[in-house]
Each structure stands twice: as C-alpha cells, then as structure tokens.
Amino acid sequence: MNYRDQARIAFVHLKERKRQTLLTALGVAVGSAMLVTTISVSRGSSSNVITKVIDTAPHVVISAERVLPLVPDNIIGQQGNMISMVTRNINQNEAEVIKNYAEVVESIRPVEELRSISPFVLSKVIARNKTRFTPCIVRGVVPHLEAEIAGLKKNLLEPGALDELASTPSGVLVGDLLAKKLNVHYRDRIVLVTKNSEEFPVTVVGRFSSGFNAKDEREAYVNLSFAQRMESIASNSVSGIGLRTAHVERAQQTSDRVEALSGYKSESWDETNRNVIEFYNRNALITLVLVGFVFVVAGLGVSSVMTTVILQKVKDIAIMRSMGMPGKNITRIFMLEGFMIGVLGVLIGSPIGHLICQFVAAIRFEATTAGVLKSDRINIIEMADAHLIVIVFGILIAVLSSWSPARKATRYVPVTILRGEVGA
C-alpha cells in the first residue's frame, strides 16, 4: 500500500464524519487566526515604539562623563629633586559638564555618518503658573541646530515656534500635555524655579507634541544661553551633545567612534532606551506564548477526535492487520488524518487572521494619554512570515496530537478485536 492509498483511506475516514472534522478544524483555525493577529499586533506595537524613539531622540548622545582622563597641561613630572603637583578643590555641587564643547564638536567632525550636531544643557526645574506648578526638565538648545535632531520641527503645533524661540531670549517651548497641566497658552508668562530656588520668568512661544506622553508632559525647550544662566555654568560648557546620523541602524558603531574621538561617553538611541524597548518586546513575547496555548487546546481536540475515530474503526484495523498490513502503515493513516485536519484548519484560519488584522487596523478611537504613547489606533504590521509560522505550527500541532492515538491503534490484537474483546 503506497502513500496515495493511505491518504485516500484517511480522507474517507474524515469524510464520513464531516461535522466532527469541521468542528475540529475550526479549533485549529481559531488558534491560527488569533496567533496571526497577535504576532501582527506585537510587531506593530514594538515597531511603533522604536519609530517614536528614533523620531524623538538623538541617534547618539555624548554625555559629560569622560572615558579618557583629562591630564592638566602644567604637569611637568619629576625632575631631579623637584616634583610638580597640581591640586584642585572639588565642589560636590558642581555640575558635571562638557567644557569647551566647541573643541569636542570639532573633534568629531571627521565622522562621515553625522548629519546634525546640537549641544544642550539640561535643567531640572519646577514650572509655575500662578497656583499651578509641576516638575519638568528644561532643555537648553540652539533652535536651528535642534530642529532636525529629535524631530522637533515636525512635532511643533505652532509652525513658527522655533524661529520665535530663537528671537526670544526668555522664550520657552513646552510639551502640549505640560501646557494643559499648567493651563498656559501662547504668549502666557510662567516661572521656572531652579533647584537653588532661583526664579526665571519665561514666555510661552509654542507647543510640541512628540507622541511620547512622558516627554510631552515633562519637557520644555529654552535657548542654550538661557539654560546656561539657569544652571550657572560657563558659556562654553554644556550637559551633552546630541547627534543625528545618516544610518540609524549603525548608530552603535557611530557611537563607538565618536566616543573614541571625543573622549566622552557616548550612547546610541537603542542603548539609552533599552528598558523601554525590552519592556515592549518582553510583553509581546509573553502575549504570544499565552495565545499559543489556543493551539494546545486545538491539539487536544484533534487528539480527542482521532481517539474516537480509532475506537469506531477497530474492526477495520483488525481486518487490515489480518491482511498483513504493517502497524506503521496504520499509524501513518491516522497521522495523515491529523495532517489533513491541520491543513484544513490553517487554510481557514490564516485568511480569517488577515481579515481580523485589516479590521483592527481600520479601528479609530480617541487618542489617550494613559499609556506610554499617544495613539488613536492599534498599529498592525502583518507580514507573510507570520502566516508561514502559523501554518507550519498549526499543522505540526495537529500531526503531533494525532501521533499518540495512531500509535495506540497498532497495539490492538486483531483476534481480540474480531472476537469483540477490545477492552480485554
């Protein structure tokens, strides 16, 4: 008996129980559809976060932490009985900064990957508007340099806000959620209170909306010189330098080269935001595993159906064994039945999964600020490999689920079956 004959027998068995076969295949189909949808939603969620990070943060950030020790120019070493020593009074409250940042910028100019360079000063303050106040982070920047670094220009709610910030020494550009918290509008005056309790009145010149709720709720932009005055640091010092590269996927290599040239610690966007990215990837994996258990339930259904079919076909099994059919052929017939159920299930489930993805992607709802990202839709990334994974996995589960009942079918002794002693 060849494979074609075995497949024909398996098909006849399933055809005799159409309703039972269809219901079992629907179990596999539901698992397939849910898994396709879950994979697509998980990919869309992770991709959305990564895209937002790339659009709203520098590709590489140079911090004020040195990786190469700074050697004072006036050390002359030991000469005879004379030793030159340099002492320095260290102030614990002194801000850690990049001094002579213009030299650092020049030192990294040879890196061809760099497209934009923007020095910045960070200041933790309390923003106050009359009786409303909230902590926030003020970033001092050169407006025309920062425009392309973190997608600031395209996130502006007032198109000319950057130009106005550049022409307003005491201007401030606030996140839209921060503006709502403080209940401020264009040209309103607010006060920024530093850690030393110094107050700096500023004028709101515009708002931005990055889509990252934490950023829009806690960040504001001022001019670089204004931030240096707030932090009481020299005009040639900054907290860090933001860089935008030509190829974001090679940001890590660019970061390593920048660090080697500048002597300051540099981090790529994926290093800086590793916790956020890993959180989303981990959640996606957990969800995928949980939904994968739907396939396990479908596999149990296949196993149950195959056991029922075998019990109903014990006489046929006895006849085939009496005619000399090997046990492995009988096992193969019933595993082919599981294979056919799996194929039917995934052929139904995969298109249904595609339709569900299309339906979910078309849903629109009011953007909320409850999560990490502000969005009015569920992002879906449906790719062919998701369907391929589900098809292979669905068929594999169905075949493996039919293996145990199929093996059991070969353990029956033909004589006891024909005598009606199956249970003996």
N, C-alpha and C positions, 0 to 999 in steps of 0.2 A: 504493500500500500504506500503510494507516494504522498508527498505533501499536499498535492491538489485534492486527492481523495479525502485526506484528513480534514482539510479546510472545508470541503463540501459537507462532511458529516457534522462538523462543528456548526456550520451555517444552518443546517436543517434543524439541529437541536434548538438554536436560538429562535428560528423562525416559528417553531411550534409554540413558543411562549413569548409572543410579541409584546404583550403588555408588560410582563415581568422584565424582559430585556430592555424595553424602552425606559422604564422607570429606573432601572439600574444605571443605564447610560446617562439619564438626566442627572443622577447624582454626581457622576464624573463631570458632566457638562457644567453644573453649578460650581464645582470646585475649580474647573478651568476658567470660567468667566470671572470668578472672584479673584483668582490669582493673577490673571492678566490685568484686571483693574488695579489691584494692589501694587503690582510692580510699576505700572504706569504712574499711579499717584505718588508712590515713593520717589521715583525718579524725578517727577515734576517738582516735588517739594524740595528735594536736595538741590536740584539744578536752580530753582528759584532763589534759594539762599545763597548759593555760590555766585550766581549772577549779580545779586544785590550787593554782596560783599565786594566783588570786583568793581562794580559801578560806583560804590560809595566810599571806598577806602583806597589809599595809595597802594600801588602794587608792591612797593618796598618802602620801609620806614627806617631811617637812620636815627637811632636814639643817642642820648648823651653819655651812654656807658662806653668807656674806652676798652678796646680789646688789646691795644698796644700801649704800654705805659709811656707817659709823657716824660721825657728827660729834660730837666732845666738846662738852658744854654750856658749858665755860668758855672757848671760843674767842671773843674779842671783836673780832678783826680788827685793822686798823691805824688808830690814832688819832693824828694829828699825827706826832710823832717816836717814838711808843711802839708797839711790836708785841708782841702777846701770842702766846706759843708754848707748845705742850703737848708734852712728851716722855714716852716710855714705854719701860721696859725690857722687851724681848721675850724671853721664855724659849722656846727651841726645843722643850723637853719639855712645854710647857703644852698640855693637851688642848684641842682645838677644840670648843667647846660653845655652846649657845644659852643666853645669860644672861637672867635674868628671863623664863623661859619662860611664866610666867603671863600676862605682858603680850602675848606672841605669841599665846597661845591666845585671849585676849580680842579681839585684832585680827582674827582670822579667824572669829569667831562669826557675823558677818553673812552668811557664805556659807551659803545655804539647803541646798545639797547635802550638807553634812556631817551625819553621824549619830552618829559616835563620834570622840572625840579622846583619844589616850593618849600622854603623854610617856614617853620611855625613855632609858636610859643603857646603852651597850654597853661591855663589858669583855672583853678577850682574856686568858684565864687558862689554867692547867693544872689539871685536876681530878685529884685523887689519892685513891685508896682503898687504903691500905696499900702494897702493891708494884705496884699497877696505877695507871697515870696516862695521861692523854690530853689534848691541847689542845682547848679548846672556847670558845665565845662565850657569855658570860653577859649576859642582857638584864634590866636592872632596870626594873620596871614597877609601876604601881598595879594590883593584880589585878582589881578590879571594872571598871576602865576598859579593860584589855587583853582582857577576856573575849570581847568581840564584835569586836575589831579584826581579828584574824587567825584567827578560828575556833578560838581556843584552848579555849574552854569545851567545844565538841562533840568536840574531839580528846583530851580527858582520859581516861586509863584508870582513874583513881580519881575518881569524880564530885565529891567534896567537896574536891578538892585545892586549888582556887583560894581557897576560904574558909580553908582551913588555912594556905595560904601567907600570906594577909593577916594572920592572927593569930600567925604565927611569924616574928619579925623576922629570924632567921637561917635561914629555910627556903629550900629550893631545889626547883624543879620541873624534872625532867630528861627528855630525849627517851628513848624506850624503847630505842633502839639504843645510846645513850650509857650507859644504866643497865646494859645487857648487857656493854658494854666494861669498865665499872668493877666489874661484879659487885655491884651495890648493889640494895637492896630498900627498901621503905617503912620509914621511921624510922632508916635507917642514917646514919652520920655520914661525911662526906667533907670534904676540904680543898681550897679553891680558892687557888691560888698566883698572884699577880698578876705583872706584868712587873717590878715593883720588889722581887720576892721576898717580899712580904708574904703571910702565910698567914691565911686566913679559914675557920674550921671552920663547916660548914653541915649542916643536917639535911634529908634527902630527904623531902618531903611528898607526892610523887606523880610520875606519869609522863604523858607525852603522846605521841601517835602521829599525825603530820600526813600521812604517806604519802610525804613527800619524804625520801629516805634521808639526804641530806646535812644536812638540818635536824634530823632525829631523832637523828643521830649526833654532832652538834657543838653543839647549842644547849641552853641551860638558862635558867630564869627565876628571878629573885630579886626581893625588894622594892626599890622605887626608892631609898629612903634607904640601903639596904644597898649597892647598886651605887655610889651617890654616894660613900659612905665608901671603897669599894674603889678608886675612881678618884681619890680625893682632890679632889673638886670640890665647889663650894658647893651648898647645899640648893635654891637657886633656879636651878640650871643642869642641863641635860640634853644628851644627844648628839643627840637628834632628837625629832620628834613624829610619831606615826603617825595617819593619818586614815582613816575608813571613810565612803564616800559612798553616797548613795541610788541613784545610777545608775552602775554600774561602767563602762559603755561611754562615759560622759562624764568619766572620771577625768582625762583630759588637760586639758580645759577647766577643770575644778575646780582642778587643779594650777597652771595659769597664774594663776588669780585669787588663789589662796592665796599664791603667790609675790609677786604684786604688793602684796598687803595686808600680808604679814609682813616682806618684805624679805629673806627667807632662801630659798635654792634649794630648790625642790620638784620631786619626780619622781613620775609616775604609775606604777602597777604594771607597765604594758607597757614603759615606759622602763627601769625597774630590771631587769626580767627579759628584756630584748630578746635577749640572747645565747642564752638557753635556748629561747625561742620560735622564733627564727630557725633554730636548730640543728634542731629538730624539723620545721619547715616545709621546710627545705632537704633533709633526709633523705627526707621524704615525696615531694618533687618528683623527686629522683634515682631513688627506687624506682619511681615512676610512669613515668618515661621508660624505665627498663630493662624493666619489664613491657610497656610499649607496643611493644617490639620483637617481642613474640609476634605482634602484629598484622602486623608487617612480614613475618614468616615465613609467616603465613597468606596474606598478599597474594601472596607468591611462589608459594604453592601454587595460588592462583586463576589466576595468570598461566600457570603450567605447564599446568594443565588446559585453559585456553582455547586455548593453542597447540596442544595435542593435538587438541582438537575441530576447530579450523580446518584442521589438516592432514588430518583424516579427512573434512572436508566441502568439500574443494576443488572437487570436481565439482559439488556443489550450488551453490557460489559461482559457478562458471563458467556454469552454466545460468541462474542468476538475473541475472548480469551480461549474458548474451546476450539475455535477455528485456527488457533495458533498465532494470533496477533500478539506481538511483544508488548510488555507493560509500558515501555517508553512511548510507544505509538498512542496508547490510550491516554497517557499523561499529556502528550502533545496535543491531542484533540481538544481536551478540556482547557488547556492553556491557550489554544487558538481561540476558543470561545471568549476567554478573558481578554485576549488581544482585540477581538472584534468589538467587544463592549467598550473597551478603552478608546479604540479608534472612533467609534460612533459618538462617544461622549465628547471627545476633544473637537471633533468636527462640528458638533453643535455648540459647544462651549466657547470656542475661540471666536466665532463671529458674534456671539452674544456679548462676550467681553469687549469686543471692538465697539459694539453699539452702546454699551454702558459707558465706555470711555468718552465717546462722542457726546453722549447725553450729559455726563458730568462736566465736561469741558464747556458746554454751552450754558451751564447754570451761572447766573449772575446774582450777587447779593450785595447788601450794603457793606462797604469796607469797614472793618472793625479795628480797634486799637488794642484789643485784648491780647493778641499774640505777639510774636517777635516781629512779624512782618505785617504791613498793611496791604490787604489784597481784597479784591471784590470777586474773586473766582478761585476755584481749585485748579492748580496747574497740573496738566496731564502731559506726560511725554510717553507716547505709545510707539514702540519700536518692534520690528519684526522678530528680533531675538527673544522678546518676551513671549510671543506666541509660540516660537520654536521650543523654548524651555518648557512651557506649559504642556505642549503637545507630547514631547518626549516623556516628561514626568508623569502625565496622566496615563499614557499607555503603559509605562513601566509599573506604575502602582496597580493597574488593572491586571497585568500579567502576573506580577508577584503575588497578588491577592488570590489568584486562581491556582497558584502552584501547590499549596497545601491540600486543597480538596482534590486536585488532579492526582497527586501522589497517593491520596487515600483510596482513590478508585482502583489502583493497581493492587491493593492489599487484599481485596476480596478474593476468596477461593471460588472458582466457577461452580464446583459441585455443591457447595453450601448455598450458593445463590439459587441454583436450579431446584434445590430441594426446599427452598423457602426458608432457609436458616441463616439469613443475612445477619441477624442480630446475635447469632450464636458465637 
